Amino acid sequence: MPDLPALVDVAVSRTAATCTLTWADGLKQPVALADLRRLCPCATCNEQREQRQGNALMVISGPLPSAELDSLEPVGGYAVRFHWADGHDTGIYSFGFLRELCEQAQRR
């Protein structure tokens, strides 16, 4: 597998509700904040997605997770942590995960 290009910039537009990721190889892709929140890679969110996939009739109570972003921070040299307005901040979005989201968006 080839080396992952470096993530060189992360620009958030709250008005457009996007996070634009710019990579060293020139790929620049906006990703909807709602998609980032929906695909949160934390253990809790992964478990909830698995439960919904196993039961299409599962009822989810309470408010939908917020896609409003308060802030973000780098995690080492390999990931970004998003701090959502509803207090959720346990997802560590690896650069590999973010790159795959960008490449999927490019294919659409």
A tleap script that builds the chain and sets N, CA, C and O, in Angstrom:
source leaprc.protein.ff14SB
mol = sequence {
  NMET PRO ASP LEU PRO ALA LEU VAL ASP VAL
  ALA VAL SER ARG THR ALA ALA THR CYS THR
  LEU THR TRP ALA ASP GLY LEU LYS GLN PRO
  VAL ALA LEU ALA ASP LEU ARG ARG LEU CYS
  PRO CYS ALA THR CYS ASN GLU GLN ARG GLU
  GLN ARG GLN GLY ASN ALA LEU MET VAL ILE
  SER GLY PRO LEU PRO SER ALA GLU LEU ASP
  SER LEU GLU PRO VAL GLY GLY TYR ALA VAL
  ARG PHE HIE TRP ALA ASP GLY HIE ASP THR
  GLY ILE TYR SER PHE GLY PHE LEU ARG GLU
  LEU CYS GLU GLN ALA GLN ARG CARG
}
set mol.1.N position { 0.842 -1.177 0.000 }
set mol.1.CA position { 0.000 0.000 0.000 }
set mol.1.C position { 0.887 1.240 0.000 }
set mol.1.O position { 1.808 1.335 0.811 }
set mol.2.N position { 0.624 2.193 -0.898 }
set mol.2.CA position { 1.466 3.384 -0.950 }
set mol.2.C position { 1.299 4.218 0.317 }
set mol.2.O position { 0.296 4.128 1.025 }
set mol.3.N position { 2.320 5.032 0.572 }
set mol.3.CA position { 2.252 5.919 1.733 }
set mol.3.C position { 1.103 6.893 1.579 }
set mol.3.O position { 0.781 7.332 0.475 }
set mol.4.N position { 0.495 7.221 2.696 }
set mol.4.CA position { -0.609 8.171 2.736 }
set mol.4.C position { -0.044 9.580 2.584 }
set mol.4.O position { 0.871 9.953 3.318 }
set mol.5.N position { -0.575 10.378 1.639 }
set mol.5.CA position { -0.121 11.761 1.538 }
set mol.5.C position { -0.413 12.502 2.840 }
set mol.5.O position { -1.372 12.178 3.540 }
set mol.6.N position { 0.398 13.477 3.158 }
set mol.6.CA position { 0.207 14.250 4.385 }
set mol.6.C position { -1.042 15.119 4.287 }
set mol.6.O position { -1.349 15.674 3.232 }
set mol.7.N position { -1.740 15.225 5.384 }
set mol.7.CA position { -2.859 16.160 5.490 }
set mol.7.C position { -2.246 17.513 5.805 }
set mol.7.O position { -1.623 17.683 6.853 }
set mol.8.N position { -2.416 18.482 4.904 }
set mol.8.CA position { -1.738 19.767 5.071 }
set mol.8.C position { -2.647 20.880 5.578 }
set mol.8.O position { -2.158 21.887 6.088 }
set mol.9.N position { -3.975 20.713 5.444 }
set mol.9.CA position { -4.867 21.756 5.934 }
set mol.9.C position { -6.253 21.174 6.208 }
set mol.9.O position { -6.731 20.288 5.499 }
set mol.10.N position { -6.876 21.699 7.251 }
set mol.10.CA position { -8.258 21.367 7.593 }
set mol.10.C position { -8.967 22.700 7.792 }
set mol.10.O position { -8.662 23.437 8.729 }
set mol.11.N position { -9.913 23.005 6.910 }
set mol.11.CA position { -10.631 24.283 6.970 }
set mol.11.C position { -12.116 24.019 7.171 }
set mol.11.O position { -12.747 23.325 6.374 }
set mol.12.N position { -12.664 24.574 8.236 }
set mol.12.CA position { -14.080 24.375 8.551 }
set mol.12.C position { -14.863 25.613 8.140 }
set mol.12.O position { -14.486 26.742 8.454 }
set mol.13.N position { -15.959 25.378 7.432 }
set mol.13.CA position { -16.911 26.439 7.110 }
set mol.13.C position { -18.200 26.124 7.844 }
set mol.13.O position { -18.925 25.197 7.481 }
set mol.14.N position { -18.476 26.894 8.869 }
set mol.14.CA position { -19.708 26.646 9.619 }
set mol.14.C position { -20.936 27.027 8.802 }
set mol.14.O position { -21.988 26.403 8.937 }
set mol.15.N position { -20.809 28.057 7.949 }
set mol.15.CA position { -21.962 28.461 7.133 }
set mol.15.C position { -22.305 27.407 6.091 }
set mol.15.O position { -23.481 27.158 5.828 }
set mol.16.N position { -21.291 26.783 5.493 }
set mol.16.CA position { -21.525 25.717 4.509 }
set mol.16.C position { -21.658 24.344 5.175 }
set mol.16.O position { -22.024 23.365 4.524 }
set mol.17.N position { -21.360 24.281 6.475 }
set mol.17.CA position { -21.397 23.027 7.235 }
set mol.17.C position { -20.500 21.962 6.602 }
set mol.17.O position { -20.892 20.809 6.430 }
set mol.18.N position { -19.271 22.395 6.259 }
set mol.18.CA position { -18.306 21.477 5.663 }
set mol.18.C position { -16.942 21.602 6.336 }
set mol.18.O position { -16.633 22.586 7.007 }
set mol.19.N position { -16.159 20.578 6.127 }
set mol.19.CA position { -14.765 20.550 6.547 }
set mol.19.C position { -13.974 20.198 5.284 }
set mol.19.O position { -14.098 19.094 4.755 }
set mol.20.N position { -13.165 21.139 4.810 }
set mol.20.CA position { -12.388 20.893 3.602 }
set mol.20.C position { -11.006 20.399 3.988 }
set mol.20.O position { -10.268 21.065 4.714 }
set mol.21.N position { -10.670 19.216 3.488 }
set mol.21.CA position { -9.394 18.576 3.784 }
set mol.21.C position { -8.484 18.711 2.569 }
set mol.21.O position { -8.863 18.364 1.450 }
set mol.22.N position { -7.286 19.217 2.806 }
set mol.22.CA position { -6.314 19.400 1.732 }
set mol.22.C position { -5.110 18.513 2.012 }
set mol.22.O position { -4.545 18.527 3.105 }
set mol.23.N position { -4.733 17.741 0.995 }
set mol.23.CA position { -3.663 16.759 1.107 }
set mol.23.C position { -2.452 17.187 0.288 }
set mol.23.O position { -2.581 17.939 -0.678 }
set mol.24.N position { -1.282 16.707 0.676 }
set mol.24.CA position { -0.024 17.089 0.031 }
set mol.24.C position { 0.024 16.727 -1.449 }
set mol.24.O position { 0.774 17.352 -2.200 }
set mol.25.N position { -0.746 15.746 -1.890 }
set mol.25.CA position { -0.731 15.365 -3.304 }
set mol.25.C position { -1.702 16.193 -4.147 }
set mol.25.O position { -1.898 15.909 -5.329 }
set mol.26.N position { -2.312 17.221 -3.538 }
set mol.26.CA position { -3.185 18.118 -4.288 }
set mol.26.C position { -4.668 17.863 -4.126 }
set mol.26.O position { -5.475 18.706 -4.516 }
set mol.27.N position { -5.055 16.730 -3.565 }
set mol.27.CA position { -6.476 16.460 -3.355 }
set mol.27.C position { -7.016 17.443 -2.317 }
set mol.27.O position { -6.469 17.589 -1.224 }
set mol.28.N position { -8.100 18.106 -2.693 }
set mol.28.CA position { -8.768 19.047 -1.789 }
set mol.28.C position { -10.254 18.729 -1.868 }
set mol.28.O position { -10.878 18.886 -2.917 }
set mol.29.N position { -10.814 18.278 -0.748 }
set mol.29.CA position { -12.177 17.771 -0.775 }
set mol.29.C position { -12.980 18.263 0.421 }
set mol.29.O position { -12.584 18.047 1.566 }
set mol.30.N position { -14.111 18.928 0.161 }
set mol.30.CA position { -14.999 19.250 1.280 }
set mol.30.C position { -15.783 18.002 1.700 }
set mol.30.O position { -16.216 17.211 0.862 }
set mol.31.N position { -15.950 17.851 2.989 }
set mol.31.CA position { -16.744 16.760 3.551 }
set mol.31.C position { -17.790 17.400 4.459 }
set mol.31.O position { -17.462 18.253 5.284 }
set mol.32.N position { -19.035 16.991 4.309 }
set mol.32.CA position { -20.103 17.554 5.129 }
set mol.32.C position { -19.871 17.213 6.598 }
set mol.32.O position { -19.532 16.081 6.942 }
set mol.33.N position { -20.060 18.216 7.456 }
set mol.33.CA position { -19.937 17.968 8.891 }
set mol.33.C position { -20.925 16.892 9.339 }
set mol.33.O position { -20.614 16.086 10.215 }
set mol.34.N position { -22.110 16.881 8.739 }
set mol.34.CA position { -23.107 15.860 9.083 }
set mol.34.C position { -22.575 14.456 8.783 }
set mol.34.O position { -22.833 13.524 9.544 }
set mol.35.N position { -21.837 14.300 7.682 }
set mol.35.CA position { -21.257 12.998 7.354 }
set mol.35.C position { -20.174 12.614 8.359 }
set mol.35.O position { -20.100 11.465 8.795 }
set mol.36.N position { -19.332 13.587 8.725 }
set mol.36.CA position { -18.291 13.304 9.712 }
set mol.36.C position { -18.909 12.862 11.038 }
set mol.36.O position { -18.429 11.924 11.675 }
set mol.37.N position { -19.968 13.540 11.442 }
set mol.37.CA position { -20.620 13.182 12.711 }
set mol.37.C position { -21.299 11.815 12.604 }
set mol.37.O position { -21.207 11.001 13.522 }
set mol.38.N position { -21.969 11.572 11.503 }
set mol.38.CA position { -22.672 10.302 11.291 }
set mol.38.C position { -21.708 9.117 11.261 }
set mol.38.O position { -22.056 8.015 11.687 }
set mol.39.N position { -20.507 9.346 10.761 }
set mol.39.CA position { -19.515 8.283 10.623 }
set mol.39.C position { -18.475 8.287 11.743 }
set mol.39.O position { -17.402 7.703 11.597 }
set mol.40.N position { -18.789 8.937 12.847 }
set mol.40.CA position { -17.854 9.010 13.973 }
set mol.40.C position { -17.282 7.627 14.264 }
set mol.40.O position { -18.031 6.663 14.424 }
set mol.41.N position { -15.941 7.529 14.335 }
set mol.41.CA position { -15.332 6.211 14.520 }
set mol.41.C position { -15.176 5.755 15.971 }
set mol.41.O position { -14.505 4.755 16.224 }
set mol.42.N position { -15.775 6.458 16.920 }
set mol.42.CA position { -15.599 6.037 18.317 }
set mol.42.C position { -16.341 4.722 18.573 }
set mol.42.O position { -17.210 4.326 17.797 }
set mol.43.N position { -15.993 4.065 19.652 }
set mol.43.CA position { -16.577 2.757 19.980 }
set mol.43.C position { -18.087 2.833 20.176 }
set mol.43.O position { -18.815 1.948 19.725 }
set mol.44.N position { -18.562 3.877 20.839 }
set mol.44.CA position { -20.003 4.012 21.088 }
set mol.44.C position { -20.774 4.161 19.786 }
set mol.44.O position { -21.778 3.482 19.575 }
set mol.45.N position { -20.312 5.040 18.920 }
set mol.45.CA position { -21.005 5.256 17.639 }
set mol.45.C position { -20.928 4.014 16.753 }
set mol.45.O position { -21.903 3.674 16.081 }
set mol.46.N position { -19.780 3.333 16.745 }
set mol.46.CA position { -19.658 2.090 15.976 }
set mol.46.C position { -20.647 1.052 16.473 }
set mol.46.O position { -21.281 0.369 15.668 }
set mol.47.N position { -20.791 0.923 17.783 }
set mol.47.CA position { -21.726 -0.045 18.348 }
set mol.47.C position { -23.167 0.297 17.970 }
set mol.47.O position { -23.952 -0.586 17.624 }
set mol.48.N position { -23.505 1.582 18.038 }
set mol.48.CA position { -24.863 1.989 17.669 }
set mol.48.C position { -25.150 1.710 16.199 }
set mol.48.O position { -26.252 1.277 15.863 }
set mol.49.N position { -24.182 1.949 15.315 }
set mol.49.CA position { -24.370 1.648 13.891 }
set mol.49.C position { -24.573 0.151 13.682 }
set mol.49.O position { -25.436 -0.257 12.904 }
set mol.50.N position { -23.785 -0.665 14.372 }
set mol.50.CA position { -23.925 -2.122 14.247 }
set mol.50.C position { -25.295 -2.578 14.720 }
set mol.50.O position { -25.903 -3.450 14.098 }
set mol.51.N position { -25.793 -2.003 15.810 }
set mol.51.CA position { -27.117 -2.372 16.312 }
set mol.51.C position { -28.202 -2.006 15.308 }
set mol.51.O position { -29.139 -2.776 15.098 }
set mol.52.N position { -28.079 -0.837 14.688 }
set mol.52.CA position { -29.078 -0.425 13.688 }
set mol.52.C position { -29.027 -1.323 12.467 }
set mol.52.O position { -30.072 -1.632 11.894 }
set mol.53.N position { -27.839 -1.752 12.051 }
set mol.53.CA position { -27.722 -2.633 10.890 }
set mol.53.C position { -28.346 -3.994 11.183 }
set mol.53.O position { -28.897 -4.632 10.286 }
set mol.54.N position { -28.261 -4.437 12.427 }
set mol.54.CA position { -28.812 -5.724 12.797 }
set mol.54.C position { -30.317 -5.706 13.012 }
set mol.54.O position { -30.954 -6.759 13.041 }
set mol.55.N position { -30.889 -4.519 13.163 }
set mol.55.CA position { -32.317 -4.403 13.436 }
set mol.55.C position { -32.849 -3.148 12.748 }
set mol.55.O position { -32.768 -2.050 13.299 }
set mol.56.N position { -33.383 -3.310 11.568 }
set mol.56.CA position { -33.871 -2.169 10.782 }
set mol.56.C position { -35.030 -1.448 11.455 }
set mol.56.O position { -35.317 -0.298 11.124 }
set mol.57.N position { -35.697 -2.107 12.392 }
set mol.57.CA position { -36.837 -1.494 13.079 }
set mol.57.C position { -36.451 -0.869 14.419 }
set mol.57.O position { -37.322 -0.440 15.176 }
set mol.58.N position { -35.165 -0.815 14.713 }
set mol.58.CA position { -34.708 -0.258 15.979 }
set mol.58.C position { -35.129 1.207 16.106 }
set mol.58.O position { -34.948 2.003 15.185 }
set mol.59.N position { -35.685 1.537 17.248 }
set mol.59.CA position { -36.118 2.905 17.524 }
set mol.59.C position { -34.999 3.614 18.281 }
set mol.59.O position { -34.492 3.119 19.287 }
set mol.60.N position { -34.634 4.776 17.775 }
set mol.60.CA position { -33.594 5.566 18.426 }
set mol.60.C position { -34.288 6.699 19.155 }
set mol.60.O position { -34.957 7.527 18.537 }
set mol.61.N position { -34.129 6.734 20.472 }
set mol.61.CA position { -34.777 7.785 21.246 }
set mol.61.C position { -33.809 8.936 21.480 }
set mol.61.O position { -32.592 8.777 21.388 }
set mol.62.N position { -34.364 10.067 21.776 }
set mol.62.CA position { -33.545 11.237 22.056 }
set mol.62.C position { -33.232 12.017 20.798 }
set mol.62.O position { -33.586 11.609 19.692 }
set mol.63.N position { -32.570 13.134 20.979 }
set mol.63.CA position { -32.251 13.980 19.820 }
set mol.63.C position { -31.182 13.340 18.937 }
set mol.63.O position { -30.374 12.532 19.394 }
set mol.64.N position { -31.200 13.718 17.673 }
set mol.64.CA position { -30.151 13.264 16.762 }
set mol.64.C position { -28.827 13.891 17.185 }
set mol.64.O position { -28.816 14.990 17.739 }
set mol.65.N position { -27.728 13.218 16.936 }
set mol.65.CA position { -26.427 13.795 17.270 }
set mol.65.C position { -26.210 15.107 16.526 }
set mol.65.O position { -26.602 15.247 15.367 }
set mol.66.N position { -25.594 16.049 17.189 }
set mol.66.CA position { -25.345 17.355 16.595 }
set mol.66.C position { -24.217 17.282 15.571 }
set mol.66.O position { -23.184 16.653 15.800 }
set mol.67.N position { -24.443 17.941 14.437 }
set mol.67.CA position { -23.380 18.065 13.428 }
set mol.67.C position { -22.768 19.458 13.495 }
set mol.67.O position { -22.026 19.867 12.601 }
set mol.68.N position { -23.088 20.180 14.566 }
set mol.68.CA position { -22.493 21.502 14.766 }
set mol.68.C position { -21.144 21.314 15.458 }
set mol.68.O position { -21.052 20.672 16.504 }
set mol.69.N position { -20.119 21.877 14.867 }
set mol.69.CA position { -18.758 21.686 15.354 }
set mol.69.C position { -18.341 22.847 16.243 }
set mol.69.O position { -18.466 24.010 15.858 }
set mol.70.N position { -17.843 22.526 17.438 }
set mol.70.CA position { -17.293 23.559 18.324 }
set mol.70.C position { -15.835 23.832 17.982 }
set mol.70.O position { -15.426 24.985 17.845 }
set mol.71.N position { -15.050 22.760 17.845 }
set mol.71.CA position { -13.625 22.917 17.567 }
set mol.71.C position { -13.060 21.579 17.102 }
set mol.71.O position { -13.752 20.561 17.082 }
set mol.72.N position { -11.793 21.611 16.732 }
set mol.72.CA position { -11.081 20.387 16.388 }
set mol.72.C position { -9.654 20.526 16.851 }
set mol.72.O position { -9.167 21.634 17.078 }
set mol.73.N position { -8.984 19.395 16.990 }
set mol.73.CA position { -7.599 19.415 17.440 }
set mol.73.C position { -6.838 18.250 16.813 }
set mol.73.O position { -7.411 17.191 16.559 }
set mol.74.N position { -5.549 18.452 16.566 }
set mol.74.CA position { -4.745 17.339 16.062 }
set mol.74.C position { -4.506 16.314 17.168 }
set mol.74.O position { -4.437 16.655 18.348 }
set mol.75.N position { -4.383 15.063 16.763 }
set mol.75.CA position { -4.047 13.983 17.683 }
set mol.75.C position { -2.754 13.377 17.163 }
set mol.75.O position { -2.748 12.663 16.160 }
set mol.76.N position { -1.677 13.664 17.844 }
set mol.76.CA position { -0.376 13.192 17.387 }
set mol.76.C position { -0.143 13.642 15.953 }
set mol.76.O position { -0.553 14.740 15.577 }
set mol.77.N position { 0.493 12.831 15.168 }
set mol.77.CA position { 0.706 13.128 13.763 }
set mol.77.C position { -0.111 12.224 12.876 }
set mol.77.O position { 0.257 11.968 11.730 }
set mol.78.N position { -1.254 11.722 13.416 }
set mol.78.CA position { -1.984 10.697 12.669 }
set mol.78.C position { -3.495 10.886 12.617 }
set mol.78.O position { -4.175 10.131 11.922 }
set mol.79.N position { -4.043 11.870 13.331 }
set mol.79.CA position { -5.502 11.947 13.409 }
set mol.79.C position { -5.969 13.346 13.812 }
set mol.79.O position { -5.176 14.226 14.149 }
set mol.80.N position { -7.305 13.512 13.762 }
set mol.80.CA position { -7.966 14.744 14.191 }
set mol.80.C position { -9.116 14.338 15.116 }
set mol.80.O position { -9.804 13.345 14.879 }
set mol.81.N position { -9.303 15.123 16.167 }
set mol.81.CA position { -10.452 14.924 17.065 }
set mol.81.C position { -11.389 16.114 16.875 }
set mol.81.O position { -10.986 17.271 17.000 }
set mol.82.N position { -12.649 15.802 16.571 }
set mol.82.CA position { -13.669 16.836 16.421 }
set mol.82.C position { -14.435 16.966 17.736 }
set mol.82.O position { -14.816 15.962 18.339 }
set mol.83.N position { -14.656 18.182 18.171 }
set mol.83.CA position { -15.446 18.462 19.369 }
set mol.83.C position { -16.796 19.007 18.900 }
set mol.83.O position { -16.891 20.136 18.419 }
set mol.84.N position { -17.834 18.187 19.049 }
set mol.84.CA position { -19.165 18.540 18.571 }
set mol.84.C position { -19.920 19.341 19.628 }
set mol.84.O position { -19.646 19.216 20.822 }
set mol.85.N position { -20.865 20.157 19.187 }
set mol.85.CA position { -21.608 21.048 20.077 }
set mol.85.C position { -22.403 20.294 21.141 }
set mol.85.O position { -22.706 20.857 22.193 }
set mol.86.N position { -22.745 19.028 20.886 }
set mol.86.CA position { -23.501 18.252 21.882 }
set mol.86.C position { -22.585 17.623 22.934 }
set mol.86.O position { -23.040 16.849 23.776 }
set mol.87.N position { -21.292 17.959 22.884 }
set mol.87.CA position { -20.345 17.455 23.873 }
set mol.87.C position { -19.604 16.201 23.459 }
set mol.87.O position { -18.677 15.782 24.151 }
set mol.88.N position { -19.986 15.596 22.353 }
set mol.88.CA position { -19.331 14.365 21.890 }
set mol.88.C position { -17.951 14.708 21.332 }
set mol.88.O position { -17.820 15.589 20.482 }
set mol.89.N position { -16.922 14.006 21.815 }
set mol.89.CA position { -15.565 14.273 21.326 }
set mol.89.C position { -14.650 13.064 21.446 }
set mol.89.O position { -13.429 13.215 21.509 }
set mol.90.N position { -15.222 11.872 21.479 }
set mol.90.CA position { -14.393 10.682 21.680 }
set mol.90.C position { -13.922 10.034 20.383 }
set mol.90.O position { -13.114 9.106 20.420 }
set mol.91.N position { -14.410 10.503 19.239 }
set mol.91.CA position { -13.988 9.926 17.972 }
set mol.91.C position { -12.620 10.437 17.548 }
set mol.91.O position { -12.388 11.646 17.511 }
set mol.92.N position { -11.723 9.530 17.232 }
set mol.92.CA position { -10.401 9.872 16.699 }
set mol.92.C position { -10.446 9.534 15.211 }
set mol.92.O position { -10.485 8.363 14.835 }
set mol.93.N position { -10.441 10.559 14.372 }
set mol.93.CA position { -10.543 10.400 12.924 }
set mol.93.C position { -9.129 10.311 12.355 }
set mol.93.O position { -8.468 11.332 12.163 }
set mol.94.N position { -8.668 9.096 12.087 }
set mol.94.CA position { -7.312 8.917 11.559 }
set mol.94.C position { -7.208 9.551 10.178 }
set mol.94.O position { -8.203 9.695 9.467 }
set mol.95.N position { -6.001 9.921 9.817 }
set mol.95.CA position { -5.795 10.493 8.484 }
set mol.95.C position { -6.204 9.492 7.404 }
set mol.95.O position { -6.744 9.887 6.370 }
set mol.96.N position { -5.954 8.215 7.630 }
set mol.96.CA position { -6.364 7.197 6.665 }
set mol.96.C position { -7.873 7.161 6.486 }
set mol.96.O position { -8.363 7.043 5.362 }
set mol.97.N position { -8.615 7.262 7.589 }
set mol.97.CA position { -10.079 7.285 7.547 }
set mol.97.C position { -10.563 8.521 6.795 }
set mol.97.O position { -11.452 8.432 5.949 }
set mol.98.N position { -9.971 9.676 7.108 }
set mol.98.CA position { -10.368 10.917 6.441 }
set mol.98.C position { -10.025 10.874 4.949 }
set mol.98.O position { -10.802 11.346 4.119 }
set mol.99.N position { -8.884 10.317 4.616 }
set mol.99.CA position { -8.495 10.206 3.205 }
set mol.99.C position { -9.490 9.335 2.447 }
set mol.99.O position { -9.871 9.663 1.324 }
set mol.100.N position { -9.910 8.235 3.049 }
set mol.100.CA position { -10.887 7.354 2.401 }
set mol.100.C position { -12.206 8.092 2.173 }
set mol.100.O position { -12.822 7.934 1.119 }
set mol.101.N position { -12.646 8.892 3.139 }
set mol.101.CA position { -13.861 9.694 2.946 }
set mol.101.C position { -13.714 10.633 1.758 }
set mol.101.O position { -14.640 10.789 0.963 }
set mol.102.N position { -12.546 11.257 1.641 }
set mol.102.CA position { -12.302 12.173 0.524 }
set mol.102.C position { -12.320 11.437 -0.804 }
set mol.102.O position { -12.911 11.909 -1.775 }
set mol.103.N position { -11.681 10.294 -0.844 }
set mol.103.CA position { -11.623 9.523 -2.095 }
set mol.103.C position { -13.007 9.006 -2.474 }
set mol.103.O position { -13.351 8.982 -3.656 }
set mol.104.N position { -13.801 8.595 -1.496 }
set mol.104.CA position { -15.176 8.170 -1.790 }
set mol.104.C position { -15.999 9.334 -2.357 }
set mol.104.O position { -16.777 9.151 -3.294 }
set mol.105.N position { -15.825 10.504 -1.795 }
set mol.105.CA position { -16.553 11.680 -2.270 }
set mol.105.C position { -16.127 12.028 -3.699 }
set mol.105.O position { -16.956 12.462 -4.500 }
set mol.106.N position { -14.859 11.843 -4.023 }
set mol.106.CA position { -14.361 12.103 -5.374 }
set mol.106.C position { -14.993 11.168 -6.392 }
set mol.106.O position { -15.229 11.561 -7.535 }
set mol.107.N position { -15.268 9.938 -5.987 }
set mol.107.CA position { -15.831 8.937 -6.899 }
set mol.107.C position { -17.318 9.164 -7.169 }
set mol.107.O position { -17.857 8.636 -8.141 }
set mol.108.N position { -17.971 9.929 -6.334 }
set mol.108.CA position { -19.406 10.165 -6.513 }
set mol.108.C position { -19.660 11.165 -7.604 }
set mol.108.O position { -20.813 11.485 -7.893 }
savepdb mol mol.pdb
quit
